């Protein structure tokens, strides 16, 4: 996966989080044709960029903390 592809996928991942549509990392990994660990790395990169991404165990979703 090139840098441009990775950034595009991170942008889409952020879109899913903003619209509260990210529930399953496994589904995202299948859609992106990568591993769950890679999706977790993408989430980590987004957090390093300054986004406050949290996971709610009760609803099993990722959210942006406001």
C-alpha positions as CSV (number, residue, x, y, z in Angstrom):
1,X,0.0,0.0,0.0
2,X,1.5,3.3,-1.0
3,X,1.5,6.5,1.1
4,X,-1.3,8.0,-1.0
5,X,-3.5,4.9,-0.8
6,X,-2.9,4.8,3.0
7,X,-3.9,8.5,3.4
8,X,-7.0,8.0,1.3
9,X,-8.0,5.0,3.4
10,X,-7.3,7.0,6.6
11,X,-9.5,9.8,5.3
12,X,-12.3,7.4,4.7
13,X,-11.8,5.8,8.1
14,X,-12.2,9.3,9.6
15,X,-15.4,9.8,7.6
16,X,-16.8,6.6,9.0
17,X,-15.9,7.6,12.6
18,X,-17.4,11.1,12.1
19,X,-20.7,9.6,10.9
20,X,-20.7,6.9,13.6
21,X,-20.6,4.1,11.1
22,X,-17.4,2.4,12.2
23,X,-18.4,-0.7,14.2
24,X,-16.2,-3.6,13.1
25,X,-12.5,-3.4,12.4
26,X,-12.8,-6.8,10.7
27,X,-15.2,-5.5,8.2
28,X,-13.1,-2.4,7.5
29,X,-10.0,-4.6,7.1
30,X,-11.8,-6.8,4.6
31,X,-13.0,-3.7,2.6
32,X,-9.5,-2.3,2.5
33,X,-7.9,-5.7,1.8
34,X,-5.6,-5.4,4.8
35,X,-5.2,-6.8,8.3
36,X,-7.0,-5.7,11.4
37,X,-3.6,-4.6,12.8
38,X,-3.2,-2.2,9.8
39,X,-6.6,-0.6,10.6
40,X,-5.5,-0.2,14.2
41,X,-2.3,1.5,13.0
42,X,-4.4,3.8,10.8
43,X,-6.5,4.7,13.9
44,X,-3.2,5.3,15.8
45,X,-1.9,7.6,13.1
46,X,-5.2,9.6,13.1
47,X,-4.8,10.0,16.9
48,X,-1.3,11.2,16.5
49,X,-2.6,13.8,14.0
50,X,-4.7,15.2,16.8
51,X,-8.1,13.5,16.4
52,X,-9.5,12.4,19.7
53,X,-10.9,9.0,18.7
54,X,-12.4,6.9,21.5
55,X,-14.0,3.5,21.5
56,X,-17.3,2.9,23.4
57,X,-17.6,-0.7,24.6
58,X,-21.3,-0.3,25.3
59,X,-22.2,0.6,21.8
60,X,-19.2,-1.1,20.1
61,X,-18.4,2.0,18.0
62,X,-15.7,4.5,17.6
63,X,-16.4,8.2,18.2
64,X,-14.7,11.5,17.9
65,X,-14.5,13.1,21.4
66,X,-15.6,16.7,21.3
